[in-house]
Amino acid sequence: MKIWGTTNKLQYKWELIVLLWLAFFFNQADRQIFNVVLPAVRTDLHLTDSDMGLVASILILVYGILVPVAGFIGDRTNKKYVLMLSLLIWSTSTFFSGTSTMLIHLIFLQSVATGGGEAFYSPSANALISEHHDKTRATAMSIHQTALYAGIIISGYLTGWIADQFGWRVAFFAFGTVGIILSLIIAARLKDSRPAKKDGAGQVSIKDALLIFFKKPTALLLTLAFAGMVFVNVGFMTWMPTYLHEKFGFSLARCGFDATFYHYLAAFFGVLIGASFADRYCKKVVGMRGLVQGTGLLLGAPFIFLLGIFNAPVLIYITLALFGLFRGIYDSNIFAALYDVIEPKVRSTATGLMLMFAFVTGASAPYILGKIKPVLGLDWGLSALSAVYLLSASAIFIAVRFFYKKDVIE
């Protein structure tokens, strides 16, 4: 009987990854739809580049404001229903984004409702994964992370194809419908997950949770580095399809595919490489998870710079792939590294705080690049993002060198 119970537990912890992988796939896919159809929406609704950047920026800002609330709730309630409702809300708002006829509609449906729904996913999802995966933490989280890449790649192409064939509105309708169905499956298959009273997980006040987080310099520096990565990623993902469309005259389908496929395919392998390496040596080398992250950012910076320099599509694709490979190596330990220094009872809250700072910071990227675009051009705007990667890498190396030993949870 004991063996049967153990087998069920083993099966469920990987079924959990499959279910959350699908949810995270649509979390990223639904967000990418707007980036791909941006030129068509701009033309159809008679909007400006700044208007489109504003929609993307408000989405990230709303996400950043609400995600710490989501983290705090995730530590104190049944994560199953937090995840199901999150998926249902953002999928429903994605569906109705296809009915937009004015800027205010896009801001409410795409920015506020979609961003607000998505904010409640990551804190509970990553904390739930850490509850069921200990020795396989980085590996499980990295498999989950690959859904981000798959979601962006597949939705990048499908959205462009749907928009070219049937119009941009149908893309929102299609992805929203599937997401709503998936939320019902999540509700049926996920097991209840409530705070364990015996370790006090449900009894930490907001003040105590904040003190635990802010007293860890390693957590703060990892958060600063993550903010830099998100700033680069949000700016890059919002404007790269448009950059290719205007520079080479490619169709929306090709731009959606080319802007994502090479980058995220390489990131897919990078995240698995980084996770495997970190899980293998984290007990032997102090701060190994952070070292893996910092190295990924440091080596990825030159290829971000080259994005705005090269004028041949093939060179841009090679650069996107190498940028993606090292980005994936960084991504492999985003939360695994944070959880090295944060106690389990406040991990959802800590995840929310980390995401809040990162996405509030990153919210300005689409708008800034939208403002730079008519003055200096997107090529120089994209290249300048490389400096942010270098600063982020420096923050991680400082954390590992000076603070990790004191902050780590034994």
Secondary structure, DSSP 8 states (H G I E B T S, - for coil): -HHHHHHHHHHHHHHHHHHHHHHHHHHHHHHHHHHHHHHHHHHHTT--HHHHHHHHHHHHHHHHHHHHHHHHHHTTS-HHHHHHHHHHHHHHHHHHHTT--SHHHHIIIIIIIHHHHHHTTHHHHHHHHHHH-STTHHHHHHHHHHHHHHHHHHHHHHHHHHHHHH-HHHHHHHHHHHHHHHHHHHHHHS------GGGTTT---HHHHHHHHHT-HHHHHHHHHHHHHHHHHHHHHHHHHHHHHHHH---HHHHHHHTTHHHHHHHHHHHHHHHHHHHHHTTTSTTHHHHHHHHHHHHHHHHHHHHTT--SHHHHHHHHHHHHHHHHHHHTTHHHHHHTSS-GGGHHHHHHHHHHHHHHHHTHHHHHHHHHTTTT-HHHHHHHHHHHHHHHHHHHHHHHHHTHHHH---
